Amino acid sequence: MNKSILFLMLLIGFGSAGAATTEPGPDSVQSAKSFRKQITRAVSANYLLFLPKDYGVRASAKKKYPLIFFLHGAGERGSNVWKVGIHGPPKLVREQADFPFIVLSPQCPAGQRWDNETLMALLDDVMRKYRVDKSRVYLTGLSMGGFGTWSLGAAYPERFAAMAPICGGGDWISARLMDPKKAGALATLGVWAFHGGKDPVVKLSESERMVEAMKKAGCREVELTVYPEAQHDSWTETYSNPRLYEWFLRHQRP
């Protein structure tokens, strides 16, 4: 390359770098401003709530219970909250009355997706009203709820002891660039993801990408279970496996 052209390119490069870090001159039409405004927002949610069969027994009046926060898939959205019980833990508790967890299962309105602020407001409300063991709150969801699980768990790792997203995915950039103040909580968050190897709706790569992002963000316990022949329904096998609930209970938030 001609030396004079190379020198000119270097000058342009240095000039651009300098311009990016210096304040504009007095003739600039651009100025620096700031904005501040307080906003409020009303949120609401319908939900199913399961309480263990000994919850109301007088001998257990002071006992606190672990809680599973379950997020359903897109097909259960709407205003009929009983649709939420088609899959997952709210279905399981109809068959297992001795299920040892409180199960909180909100319903997402039609045409919407899971909203973190609404979910956290609901969780806070239920934890105020019921005897929840704050150190043993677990998060899980399937499909759209799997996306919601990745999102909520990455945004609030300090609130959950463990999470199990199923056939979901998420914003891996948010996971990588989360608030440094939450790094300690993320490091101790248990993550066990599940996905079908032949899922045509949400590709396996979605879970793989989130698992890798969580590892790079500092999460020390991240596992991905792939069902090689399963398609989108990787939740039936997962939620019917007692090992999942044993795994949940092995995790406790300090």
NORVEN-V274145 format. One record per residue. N is the residue number from 1. RES is the residue in three letters. BURIAL is + if it has 9 or more other C-alpha atoms within 8 Angstrom, else -. D_FIRST is the distance of its C-alpha to the first C-alpha in Angstrom with 2 decimals. Layout:
N:RES:BURIAL:D_FIRST / N:RES:BURIAL:D_FIRST
This chain:
1:MET:-:0.00 / 2:ASN:-:3.83 / 3:LYS:-:6.23 / 4:SER:-:8.66 / 5:ILE:-:7.27 / 6:LEU:+:6.80 / 7:PHE:-:10.20 / 8:LEU:-:11.63 / 9:MET:-:11.08 / 10:LEU:-:12.77 / 11:LEU:-:15.46 / 12:ILE:-:16.16 / 13:GLY:-:16.48 / 14:PHE:-:18.80 / 15:GLY:-:20.67 / 16:SER:-:21.38 / 17:ALA:-:22.60 / 18:GLY:-:24.79 / 19:ALA:-:26.22 / 20:ALA:-:27.39 / 21:THR:-:29.51 / 22:THR:-:31.02 / 23:GLU:-:34.15 / 24:PRO:-:34.07 / 25:GLY:-:35.27 / 26:PRO:-:38.77 / 27:ASP:-:37.74 / 28:SER:-:36.42 / 29:VAL:-:38.34 / 30:GLN:-:37.86 / 31:SER:-:40.25 / 32:ALA:-:41.03 / 33:LYS:-:44.33 / 34:SER:-:46.38 / 35:PHE:-:48.89 / 36:ARG:-:51.90 / 37:LYS:-:54.70 / 38:GLN:-:57.18 / 39:ILE:-:57.74 / 40:THR:-:60.36 / 41:ARG:-:60.64 / 42:ALA:-:63.64 / 43:VAL:-:63.17 / 44:SER:-:65.67 / 45:ALA:+:65.97 / 46:ASN:-:68.61 / 47:TYR:+:68.78 / 48:LEU:+:70.89 / 49:LEU:-:72.11 / 50:PHE:+:73.70 / 51:LEU:-:75.71 / 52:PRO:+:76.91 / 53:LYS:-:80.57 / 54:ASP:-:81.67 / 55:TYR:+:79.88 / 56:GLY:-:83.13 / 57:VAL:-:85.35 / 58:ARG:-:86.99 / 59:ALA:-:86.32 / 60:SER:+:82.58 / 61:ALA:-:82.69 / 62:LYS:-:80.31 / 63:LYS:-:78.02 / 64:LYS:-:74.38 / 65:TYR:+:72.50 / 66:PRO:+:68.95 / 67:LEU:+:67.33 / 68:ILE:+:65.11 / 69:PHE:+:63.10 / 70:PHE:+:62.53 / 71:LEU:+:60.21 / 72:HIS:+:61.04 / 73:GLY:+:58.89 / 74:ALA:+:58.30 / 75:GLY:-:61.43 / 76:GLU:+:63.77 / 77:ARG:+:62.69 / 78:GLY:+:65.38 / 79:SER:-:68.64 / 80:ASN:-:70.79 / 81:VAL:+:70.10 / 82:TRP:-:71.95 / 83:LYS:-:69.08 / 84:VAL:+:67.21 / 85:GLY:+:69.62 / 86:ILE:+:68.48 / 87:HIS:+:66.06 / 88:GLY:+:65.30 / 89:PRO:+:67.42 / 90:PRO:+:69.56 / 91:LYS:+:70.62 / 92:LEU:+:71.18 / 93:VAL:+:73.56 / 94:ARG:-:75.89 / 95:GLU:-:76.48 / 96:GLN:-:76.37 / 97:ALA:-:78.56 / 98:ASP:-:78.11 / 99:PHE:-:74.33 / 100:PRO:-:73.76 / 101:PHE:+:71.03 / 102:ILE:+:71.21 / 103:VAL:+:69.07 / 104:LEU:+:67.46 / 105:SER:+:66.18 / 106:PRO:+:65.05 / 107:GLN:+:64.56 / 108:CYS:+:61.50 / 109:PRO:+:62.54 / 110:ALA:-:61.80 / 111:GLY:-:58.38 / 112:GLN:-:57.01 / 113:ARG:-:55.08 / 114:TRP:+:55.83 / 115:ASP:-:55.42 / 116:ASN:+:54.98 / 117:GLU:-:56.94 / 118:THR:+:59.89 / 119:LEU:+:59.93 / 120:MET:-:59.92 / 121:ALA:+:62.64 / 122:LEU:+:64.76 / 123:LEU:-:64.27 / 124:ASP:-:65.26 / 125:ASP:-:68.35 / 126:VAL:-:69.52 / 127:MET:+:68.99 / 128:ARG:-:71.15 / 129:LYS:-:73.93 / 130:TYR:-:74.12 / 131:ARG:+:74.27 / 132:VAL:+:70.72 / 133:ASP:+:69.46 / 134:LYS:-:66.34 / 135:SER:+:64.90 / 136:ARG:+:65.11 / 137:VAL:+:63.50 / 138:TYR:+:61.56 / 139:LEU:+:59.26 / 140:THR:+:58.83 / 141:GLY:+:58.21 / 142:LEU:+:57.43 / 143:SER:+:54.91 / 144:MET:+:54.47 / 145:GLY:+:56.34 / 146:GLY:+:53.88 / 147:PHE:+:51.12 / 148:GLY:+:53.46 / 149:THR:+:54.09 / 150:TRP:+:50.43 / 151:SER:+:49.98 / 152:LEU:+:53.16 / 153:GLY:+:52.85 / 154:ALA:+:49.30 / 155:ALA:-:50.32 / 156:TYR:+:53.58 / 157:PRO:+:53.39 / 158:GLU:+:55.92 / 159:ARG:-:58.58 / 160:PHE:+:58.61 / 161:ALA:+:59.44 / 162:ALA:+:57.87 / 163:MET:+:56.59 / 164:ALA:+:56.52 / 165:PRO:+:54.33 / 166:ILE:+:55.16 / 167:CYS:+:52.94 / 168:GLY:+:50.92 / 169:GLY:+:47.43 / 170:GLY:+:45.88 / 171:ASP:-:43.16 / 172:TRP:+:41.34 / 173:ILE:-:39.22 / 174:SER:-:42.48 / 175:ALA:+:43.62 / 176:ARG:+:40.50 / 177:LEU:-:40.48 / 178:MET:+:44.22 / 179:ASP:-:45.90 / 180:PRO:-:45.39 / 181:LYS:-:49.07 / 182:LYS:+:49.99 / 183:ALA:+:48.03 / 184:GLY:-:51.22 / 185:ALA:+:53.13 / 186:LEU:+:50.41 / 187:ALA:+:50.29 / 188:THR:+:54.00 / 189:LEU:+:54.14 / 190:GLY:+:55.22 / 191:VAL:+:53.31 / 192:TRP:+:54.49 / 193:ALA:+:52.89 / 194:PHE:+:54.21 / 195:HIS:+:52.81 / 196:GLY:+:53.74 / 197:GLY:+:51.45 / 198:LYS:+:51.99 / 199:ASP:+:52.07 / 200:PRO:-:51.14 / 201:VAL:-:51.50 / 202:VAL:+:49.44 / 203:LYS:+:47.03 / 204:LEU:+:47.27 / 205:SER:-:43.63 / 206:GLU:+:44.80 / 207:SER:+:46.97 / 208:GLU:+:44.45 / 209:ARG:+:41.82 / 210:MET:+:44.36 / 211:VAL:+:45.58 / 212:GLU:-:42.10 / 213:ALA:+:41.50 / 214:MET:+:44.82 / 215:LYS:+:44.08 / 216:LYS:-:40.76 / 217:ALA:+:42.65 / 218:GLY:+:45.04 / 219:CYS:+:47.97 / 220:ARG:+:49.50 / 221:GLU:+:51.86 / 222:VAL:+:50.27 / 223:GLU:-:51.59 / 224:LEU:+:51.05 / 225:THR:-:53.78 / 226:VAL:-:52.93 / 227:TYR:+:55.78 / 228:PRO:-:54.26 / 229:GLU:-:56.49 / 230:ALA:+:57.03 / 231:GLN:+:55.75 / 232:HIS:+:55.82 / 233:ASP:+:59.14 / 234:SER:+:58.18 / 235:TRP:+:60.45 / 236:THR:+:63.86 / 237:GLU:-:63.34 / 238:THR:+:61.70 / 239:TYR:+:64.40 / 240:SER:-:67.22 / 241:ASN:-:66.01 / 242:PRO:-:67.98 / 243:ARG:-:65.15 / 244:LEU:+:63.13 / 245:TYR:-:65.89 / 246:GLU:-:66.47 / 247:TRP:-:62.77 / 248:PHE:+:62.97 / 249:LEU:+:65.94 / 250:ARG:-:64.21 / 251:HIS:+:61.86 / 252:GLN:+:63.00 / 253:ARG:+:61.19 / 254:PRO:-:62.23
